[in-house]
Amino acid sequence: MALESDIPLPVAGILIAVLSSLINGSTFVLQKKGMLRAEAKGNSHLKDLVWWSGTLSMIVGQIGNFFAYNAAPALIVTPLGALGVLFGAVLSWWILRERLELLGRLGCVLCCCGTVVLIIHAPPAQTISSRTQLEASLLDPVFVCYSFLVLLLLIGLIFWVAPVHGSSNIMVYVSICSLLGSFTVPSSKALGLVAEEALFSGGSPRALVLFFGLLGILSASVITQFLFIDKALQRFSCNMFEALYYVSFTCSVLLASSLLFKEWRGLTVVDSLAMVCALATMFVGVVLLRVSHEAVLMWPKGEDKQKVE
């Protein structure tokens, strides 16, 4: 199957995902910049144009992700977010003056290397291509149990853990935002499967119910995710949050998409081992970024720490 431009769908998905990742890589930086500008002026960041430009970039990037996830398997598209981490690290150094020393740079490189390995060994296509197959997969006991467990974790994190520990532990907000990816990405891909039948083929009742149900889940997940990203950027380093969020989000999405769309069926033993090694490489990259960030925090304040105007 190919697009009108005769570009194979997986290639088109990769191209869209790369562009979206670069756009998404700028969102956190621009939002953080707007927050710092607003804080310096004593205003709310909701009145800052730079913050709004970052928010607009996030919207554009998420729209791009929607098309990318419907043009290629999530196991290929999601890891490309590492490009956004690398691009965001450069922008953070340039715009926010957040230091990224040798260990941090090495961490970014490892994240990107892990991405390349994931793409090489990802399955070529998903096995679900119709609404009836999607409905059967949504009712699969394994996926239902997984979704219920994720929902319980999110409820506990949002209502009990975040109010107490959110402002002091970055992993609280990272966990919330990444777990929400278990709903946003599968919902985006599922919407692509049912949209034509629900909206353009007579609109069967079952297809319409499924379409608007998925749309509601996607909207609620995106809005909640946006709110906690905003909270995280107000309290933590943009570099650190983006790197941790990317790896956690990638793992969450890969697992959820594999369970729902049966993408794991296309994996061989060698591919599975290679993907595990790739994820381990990305994890090491994030650890290096974390170590680099902690080292920067220990430096004495002075001329080396420039104030963002």
Disulfide bonds with the S-S distance in Angstrom:
none
